[in-house]
Amino acid sequence: MTFKPSLRMVLPPEAQERARDALLSRPETQHNTPWFVSVLAGLGAWVASLFLVIFLSMFLLDDSKAGAIVMGLVITAGAVLLRHTNSHVFITQLALSAGLAGQGFFLVGVESLGRSEAATALAALVLQLVLLVVYPDTLQRFLSALFAALSLLYLLREQAPPVVADVALVGLTALAHVLLLQQGRLQGRARVAPLVTPTAFGLVTTLFFVLLMRTWFQGFYRDILGREGLELPASVLTLGLAAVTLYSAWRVMEETQAGPGGAAGVTAFAALALTALLTLNTPGVIAALGVLMLGFHRRNTVLLGLAVLFILVFGVSYYYDLRMSLLAKSLALLGSGLLMLGLRLFIARRFPVAGEAS
């Protein structure tokens, strides 16, 4: 999840080979845990935390709701202290599973004591914001950012008109874009460096989750996020997300010195604006395109994978949302595909890459 520019970006050609040999000779490079092992360990922590919550709830939850809250806070605090003492993989996963169990136990106690969904959401928001700062683990910080954002949206849906939650979703999206655009600069600051990437990924995941629920499971989305009411129309939400994407495109072109005010910038902005206008009722398409652009800009395979996956998901939603016959839908897809191929050919000829032009 970290921002790692390539050697070709920061070193001259004659120094790249020596730098590559030096990096490969470092012990920490040779003994890094494979990513899939970390993913499996994280899944194991989720299962362990679930069983721990069930075990403790059998003894405490029915007898003392306040005791459940205190026990949850004690377990969570113990997990934070344990994680600070050692970074061994076993200790890391033990602290993570215990911390997740403590968080769940605390929230169940708050829900049982107060009988208020808004109070539970507020408690979750405060707890996750604290853990985002004090817990020294990337996965937990990602989960804290995700749960804090979802708790905030739920709280806004519960206590304010639903349109406020939709505006907040656009604001959280803008924050994720700013964090990714300023990732290199922010990671140069010791205090905020560990928070930048997991927070950005948590906000991006929140965006895709909410848009997926809003697009595919509208009734269930309204049930789990509070009372019904006036929401932003899908077209207005699309325009808001398009504005965030266009701003990020401007900043990316400025950073890469591509001339946002020139022909290349006008072409890119026109393509994004046209895509937003064609998919007004499916805001997930332009949102996924914005994440795809940032993934390419930051050379981050996780962002690219998420963006491609959700472009396909929201593309299917856009196809089924069209009020047309199957023949008209097929012609629309064929025409849009030809249009994209033509745009790609135009860009390749009008703005050739320096290596290909020679």
C-alpha positions, 0 to 999 in steps of 0.5 A: 500500500505504500507509495514507491516510485520506480528507480527509473523515476529517481535515478539516472540510467547509469546508477540504476543497476547499482541501486537495484543490487543494493536493494536486493542485498538488504536482509529485510528485502530477502525475508519479507512475508509474501502478501498472500500469507499476510492476507490469510493471517488477516482472515484468520484474525477475523475468525479468531476475533469472532470466536472470542466475541462469542465466548466472552458474550456467553459469560458477560453480556447477559449479566452486565452490559457495563461490564461488557463495555469495560471488558471490550475497552480493556481487551482493545487497550491490551491489544494496542499495548501488545502490538507496540511491544513486538512486531513478530507476525504471531504477536501482530496477528494475536494483537489484531484478533484480540483488538477486533474482538474487543472492539466488537465486544465494546460495541455490542455492550454499547448497543445493549446498554443504550438501545440507540443505533445513533449512540452505537454509531457515535461510539464506533466513530470515536473508537475507530478514530482513536485506533487509527492514530494509536494502533501501529498496524496498517491493516487495523488502520485501514479497517479503522478508516473504513468503519469510521467512515461508514459510522459517520455516514450512518450517523448522518443518515440517522440524525440528519436528512439523507442528502447530508450523508450523500454530500458527506460521501462526496466529501470523503471521496475528495479527501481520499483523492487529496490523500493519494495526490499528496501521498509522496509529500505527506509520507515525508512527515513522520507523524502522519506518514503511517496514516496516509495510505491506509486512510486513503484505501479505507475511504476508497473502499467506503466509496465503492461499498456505499455506491454498490449498495446504493446501485444494486441493493437500494432497499437494503441500503436504505434499511441499514443506513437509517430512515428514508427521506430525500436523497441526492438524485443519482445524476447529482451524485454523479456530477459531484463525483465527476467534479472530484475526478476532474480536479484530480485529473487536473492535478495529475496533469500538473504534476506530470507536466502534461499541460492541463490547459493544452490540447491533451488536457482538453481531450482528457477532460472532455472524455471524463465529462462525456463519460459522466454525462453518459452514465448519470444514473450510475455514479459508480462508473465515474468514481471507479474511473477516478480511482483508476486514474489515481492507481495509474498515477501512483503505480499501485496495483491494489488501486488498479485492481479495485478500480477495474473490478468495480468498473465492470460491476458498475458497467453491468449495472449501467447496462441493465439500467438502460430503458432500451430493448436488447437490440438497442443496448447491443448497439449502444455498447457497440457504438460506445466501444467504437467511440472509445477505440476511436478516442484511443487512436486519436490520442495515440496519434495526436499525443504520441509517447516520446519513445514511440514517436522516435 
